[in-house]
Amino acid sequence: MAKARVTFKTLRIADDNWTIQADYPESEQREITGLTSKADADDWMNGNRKVAWLRSQGYAK
């Protein structure tokens, strides 16, 4: 049986306000805030902050 995966979606609220929505099956949607640009959001998605967030939520080792 395959593990359920967290899916991420980047959203622009304003020019200097970006968020990432994290969806995990059978759980509440979570929002990562405090991102200031598309580049910052992309850096979060492709860097160590994503892994650190997943660990803090108990989704990664």
Secondary structure, 3 states (H helix, E strand, C coil): CCCCCCEEEEEEEECCEEEEEEECCCCCCEEEEEECCHHHHHHHHHCHHHHHHHHHCCCCC
